[in-house]
Amino acid sequence: MPDEDEQPRAQGRALWSGVITFGLVSVPVDLFPANRARSVSLRMIDEEGTPLSRRYFCPEEDRPVDWDEIVRGYETEKEKYVVVTDEELDALEPEKSREIDLRRFVDLSEIDPMYFERAYFLAPASESNKAYRLLAEAMDRAGRAGIATFVMRGKEYLVALISEHKILRAETLRFHDELRSASSVGLPKLEKAEVKRVREMEQAIQKLSAKSFDRDEMSDDYAERLRKLVARKLKSGEDVVEVAEDVEDELSGGAEVIDIMEILKQRLEGQGRSVRASASSGGKASDLENRSKEDLYARAQKLDIPGRSSMTKKELVRAIRKAQ
């Protein structure tokens, strides 16, 4: 569990809302990301400070390519492709559902950490407080994880539902064929180690052993050095460029940010309705930037925007504005 000074944060609105189902049990939940991007990234800009956009380029015709000229192809062999249309991809998407289909429970130790991909918190919907508490406590006591599937933004995910300190978490799992085996990497066959050498290694491990894991060791030193460099140059005014106001407005998200742990706390105390209401009232709901990528994609479908399946959220916003 994160400490108060390291609590994960999420957008005011849940990424996804649905129901955990198994047997006759039904637990409405909202899904929030359990981690946040904190790495420092550098944006490509021109000398005047205008952010640059990425374009597709045709090397044969020596020119940039517009979205309506782009199709996608599945490479069957070198330089041989089968073209797949947006409509065909849409037809392949799993049926939309608001259910987390919990299929079985397994011991948590049975799941290899290599399968874990990304973590999410499952917060109780305001009306599901009691059912949420019962499921979380029962799983906590049993030390079991639930294996489930659910559909979000047109993609089906395999997840492990884990109860930690009576709070449910969903860990998306990699599929089996996504993992590499040690033999596929080409590791050499292990030889039998000498007993004396093993004991020497055990002593070296013991010298560096600690009673607990120090989270300070997980800090990103490079990112911190980069932040200090930026702060120093900003203070001195060195190499500082201003983005044009209209461009800056287009790039800003403006979405409200609230504390996921506060959401969990208040909903478990039966105050979920007020949290949801305050979250949904913040920001301009009509702004395209504040809509989820799933909503933008649905709008792009209605507008028949080509290439929408491969677009990022910002690209969808620009394409929708252009098509309206």
Buried (B, 14 or more C-beta within 10 A) or exposed (E): EEEEEEBBBBBBBBBBBBBBBBEEEEBBBBBBBBEEEEEBEEEEEEEEEEBEEEEEEEEEEEEEEEBEEEEBEEEEEEEEEEEBEBEEBEEEEEEEBEBBBBEEBEEBEEBEEEBBBBBBBBBBBBEBBEBBBEBBEEBBEEEBBBBBBBBBBBEEBBBBBBBEEBBBBBBBBBEEEEEEEEEEEEEEEEEEEEEEEEEEEEEEEEEEEEEEEEEEEEEEEEEEEBEEEBEEEEEEEEEEEEBEEEEEEBEEEEBBBBBBBEBBBBBBEEBBEEBBEEBEEBBEEEEBBBBBBBEBBBBBBEEEBBBBBEBEBBBBBBBBEEEE
